[in-house]
C-alpha cells in the first residue's frame, strides 16, 4: 500500500502537469493521457485500500489497530477528494471527466463504509470490556458455565456463555439460581462501564429480593440457618460478596440498593444495612391502613 507522502507527491505532480495543460493547449492530449494514468494508479490504490479494509474487518485484530487503520484510510480518501476538486475539467467532454466522477463516487462509498465500521468497531470494543468484567464477576459465583467467556447478545438482549461446545444463551443455563446470578453480574458490569466512562446514566441500581428463591416461604429472620441446603447458603453469601466487591470497584457516585430477606452475620454485611423492616417494623406501618 503506498504511503500517504508518496500519494501526496504523486498528486502534486499531477497538479503541476495540469497547470501546463491549461497553458499549452496543443499538448493537452498528452497531458490528459498522463492524468488518466495517474487516475488509474490512484483508483488501484483505492481498491487496494478497500481490500485491506475488508480484510481488517474479517481478521481478529485489536480494536485500536483497526481504528488507526480506518483513520489513516479516511485521511487518504480525504486528500484524494480534495485533489479531485482542484482539477475539475473545463467541460463535461474532457476525457478524464468520467473517470474523475467515478473516482469521486468510489471515495464517497469508502467514506460511508469507514463511518459505519468506526461505529461498529467502537461498539465491539465497549462490549469486549463489559464481557471481560462479566467473566471476572462470574468467577465469584458458583454458577453453571461460571468462568466461561461471557458476552451480551445485543440482538437477542440476553447473556451468552462462549464454551468449547458452542454458545449457550441464558435460557439454556439451567436453574433460577443461574438466571439471578447472571442478571446481577451483567447489571453490575454495565454500571461498572457506565461509571468508568462517566456516561449520563443515573448512578444507582436496585435489586429486589435476589435471594428469594433460596428461602422457605415462612422464613422470618433471613439468617443463613433458615436455608436447608449448604450449597444454597454458600450461593447467598457469594451473591452478596459479589455485590460488595463490585460496589468497591464501581466508583465514583454509585449506589446499590438491595431489598432482600437475607441477613448475614458478617460485619461487612451489617455495616451496609441502612434500615431493617421485619415483623411490626414495616416499611408501611401496620397502623396506616386503619387510619
C-alpha positions in Angstrom: 0.0 0.0 0.0 1.5 3.4 -1.0 2.4 5.7 1.9 0.4 9.0 2.3 3.5 11.0 1.5 4.1 9.1 -1.8 0.4 9.7 -2.8 0.7 13.4 -1.9 3.8 13.7 -4.1 2.0 12.0 -7.0 -0.9 14.3 -6.6 1.3 17.4 -6.5 3.0 16.1 -9.7 -0.4 15.7 -11.4 -1.4 19.2 -10.3 1.8 20.7 -11.8 1.1 18.9 -15.1 -2.5 20.2 -15.2 -1.2 23.8 -15.0 0.8 23.1 -18.1 -2.2 21.6 -19.8 -4.3 24.7 -19.5 -1.3 26.9 -20.6 -0.3 24.8 -23.6 -3.4 23.6 -25.4 -1.5 21.9 -28.4 -0.2 19.3 -26.0 -3.4 18.9 -24.0 -3.9 15.3 -25.2 -0.6 14.2 -23.9 -1.2 15.7 -20.5 -4.7 14.1 -20.4 -3.1 10.8 -21.1 -0.8 11.3 -18.2 -3.7 12.4 -16.0 -5.6 9.2 -16.9 -2.6 7.2 -15.9 -2.4 8.9 -12.5 -6.1 8.4 -12.0 -5.8 4.8 -12.9 -3.0 4.4 -10.3 -5.0 6.3 -7.7 -8.0 4.1 -8.4 -5.9 0.9 -8.0 -4.6 2.4 -4.7 -8.1 3.0 -3.5 -9.2 -0.6 -4.5 -6.2 -1.8 -2.5 -7.4 0.2 0.4 -10.9 -1.3 0.1 -9.4 -4.8 0.0 -7.3 -4.1 3.1 -10.3 -2.6 4.9 -12.4 -5.8 4.2 -9.5 -7.9 5.4 -9.2 -5.8 8.6 -12.8 -6.3 9.3 -12.6 -10.1 8.9 -9.4 -10.5 10.9 -9.4 -10.7 14.6 -7.2 -7.7 15.3 -7.2 -5.3 18.3 -9.9 -2.6 18.1 -7.3 0.2 18.4 -5.3 -1.1 15.5 -8.4 -1.2 13.3 -9.4 2.2 14.3 -5.9 3.6 13.5 -6.1 2.0 10.1 -9.5 3.4 9.3 -8.4 6.9 10.3 -5.4 6.7 8.0 -7.6 5.5 5.1 -10.0 8.3 5.8 -7.2 10.8 5.6 -6.1 9.3 2.3 -9.6 9.4 0.8 -10.0 13.0 2.0 -6.8 14.2 0.4 -7.6 12.4 -2.8 -11.0 14.0 -2.8 -9.5 17.5 -2.3 -7.2 16.9 -5.2 -10.1 15.9 -7.5 -11.9 19.1 -6.5 -8.9 21.2 -7.5 -8.6 19.7 -11.0 -12.2 20.0 -12.3 -12.2 19.6 -16.1 -13.2 22.7 -18.2 -16.1 20.8 -19.8 -18.0 17.7 -19.5 -16.5 16.4 -22.7 -13.0 16.1 -21.3 -11.8 12.5 -21.5 -10.8 12.5 -17.8 -14.2 13.8 -16.5 -16.0 10.5 -16.5 -13.1 8.7 -14.6 -12.9 11.6 -12.1 -16.6 11.3 -11.5 -16.3 7.5 -11.0 -13.4 8.1 -8.6 -15.4 10.6 -6.6 -18.3 8.0 -6.3 -15.8 5.4 -5.1 -14.4 7.8 -2.5 -17.9 8.6 -1.2 -18.7 4.9 -0.8 -15.5 4.3 1.1 -16.1 7.2 3.4 -19.6 5.9 4.2 -18.2 2.4 4.9 -15.4 3.9 7.1 -18.0 5.8 9.2 -20.1 2.6 9.7 -17.1 0.5 10.5 -15.8 3.0 13.0 -19.2 2.9 14.9 -19.2 -0.9 14.9 -15.6 -1.1 16.0 -16.3 1.2 18.9 -19.3 -0.8 20.0 -17.3 -4.1 19.7 -14.6 -2.5 21.9 -17.2 -1.4 24.6 -18.8 -4.9 24.6 -15.4 -6.5 24.9 -14.6 -4.6 28.1 -18.1 -5.3 29.6 -17.8 -9.0 28.6 -14.4 -9.3 30.3 -15.9 -7.8 33.5 -18.8 -10.1 33.4 -16.5 -13.1 33.1 -14.4 -11.8 36.0 -17.5 -11.4 38.2 -18.8 -14.8 37.3 -15.8 -16.4 38.8 -17.0 -15.2 42.2 -20.3 -17.2 41.9 -20.7 -20.9 41.6 -22.9 -20.9 38.5 -23.3 -23.1 35.6 -20.6 -22.1 33.0 -19.1 -19.8 35.6 -15.6 -18.7 34.3 -16.6 -19.2 30.7 -16.2 -16.3 28.3 -19.4 -14.3 28.8 -20.9 -11.7 26.5 -24.0 -9.7 25.9 -26.0 -10.5 22.8 -27.5 -7.2 21.7 -29.8 -8.6 19.1 -31.5 -11.0 21.5 -30.9 -8.9 24.6 -29.5 -11.8 26.6 -26.3 -13.2 28.2 -24.4 -15.8 26.3 -21.6 -18.1 27.5 -19.0 -19.0 24.9 -17.9 -22.6 25.5 -15.9 -25.2 23.6 -19.2 -26.8 22.7 -20.6 -23.5 21.3 -22.5 -20.5 22.5 -25.1 -21.1 25.3 -27.8 -18.5 25.9 -29.1 -17.7 29.3 -32.4 -19.6 28.8 -30.3 -22.8 28.5 -28.3 -22.3 31.6 -30.4 -24.4 34.0 -31.8 -23.2 37.3 -33.2 -19.9 38.6 -30.0 -19.5 40.6 -28.1 -19.2 37.3 -30.6 -16.7 35.9 -30.5 -14.5 39.0 -26.7 -14.7 39.2 -26.1 -13.8 35.6 -28.6 -11.0 35.7 -26.9 -9.5 38.8 -23.4 -9.7 37.4 -24.5 -8.3 34.0 -26.1 -5.3 35.5 -23.1 -4.7 37.7 -20.7 -5.0 34.7 -22.8 -2.5 32.7 -22.8 0.0 35.6 -19.0 -0.5 36.0 -18.5 0.6 32.4 -21.0 3.5 32.6 -19.3 5.0 35.7 -15.9 4.3 34.3 -16.7 6.4 31.2 -18.8 8.9 33.1 -21.9 8.3 31.0 -25.1 10.3 31.7 -26.9 7.3 33.2 -28.3 7.5 36.8 -25.6 6.1 39.1 -27.8 3.7 41.1 -29.1 0.2 40.8 -31.9 -1.6 42.7 -32.2 -5.4 43.2 -35.5 -6.6 44.7 -35.2 -9.9 46.6 -32.5 -11.6 44.5 -32.2 -14.4 47.1 -36.0 -15.1 47.4 -35.7 -18.5 45.7 -33.3 -19.8 48.4 -35.6 -19.1 51.5 -38.7 -21.1 52.5 -41.9 -19.1 52.3 -42.4 -18.9 56.1 -38.9 -17.6 56.8 -38.9 -14.6 59.1 -35.4 -13.6 60.2 -33.4 -14.1 56.9 -30.5 -15.9 58.6 -28.5 -18.5 56.6 -29.6 -21.2 59.1 -33.1 -20.9 57.6 -31.7 -22.2 54.3 -31.7 -26.0 54.2 -29.0 -26.8 51.6 -25.4 -26.0 52.2 -24.9 -25.1 48.6 -27.7 -22.6 48.7 -26.2 -20.9 51.8 -22.9 -20.6 50.0 -24.6 -19.2 46.9 -26.4 -16.5 49.0 -23.1 -15.4 50.6 -21.3 -15.4 47.3 -24.0 -13.2 45.7 -23.7 -10.6 48.4 -19.9 -10.7 48.4 -20.0 -10.0 44.6 -22.3 -7.0 45.2 -19.9 -5.7 47.9 -16.9 -6.2 45.7 -18.5 -4.6 42.7 -19.5 -1.5 44.7 -15.9 -1.1 45.8 -14.9 -1.1 42.1 -17.7 1.0 40.6 -16.7 4.5 41.6 -17.4 7.3 41.9 -21.0 8.2 42.7 -22.6 4.7 42.5 -25.2 3.4 44.9 -26.5 -0.2 45.0 -29.8 -0.7 46.8 -30.8 -4.3 47.7 -34.2 -5.0 49.1 -33.9 -8.6 50.4 -34.9 -11.1 53.1 -31.3 -12.2 53.8 -29.5 -11.2 56.9 -25.9 -12.3 57.1 -23.8 -12.2 60.3 -20.7 -10.8 58.6 -19.5 -7.4 59.8 -19.3 -6.0 56.2 -22.9 -7.0 55.6 -24.1 -5.4 58.8 -22.4 -2.1 58.1 -24.2 -2.0 54.7 -27.7 -2.2 56.3 -29.5 1.1 56.2 -32.9 0.1 57.7 -34.3 -3.3 58.7 -38.0 -3.8 58.3 -39.2 -7.0 60.0 -42.3 -8.0 62.0 -44.1 -4.9 63.3 -41.4 -2.6 62.0 -42.6 -2.4 58.4 -41.8 0.0 55.6 -45.5 0.8 55.5 -46.6 0.8 59.2 -49.5 -1.6 60.0 -51.4 1.3 61.6 -51.7 3.3 58.3 -54.5 1.2 56.7 -56.6 1.6 59.8 -56.2 5.4 59.7 
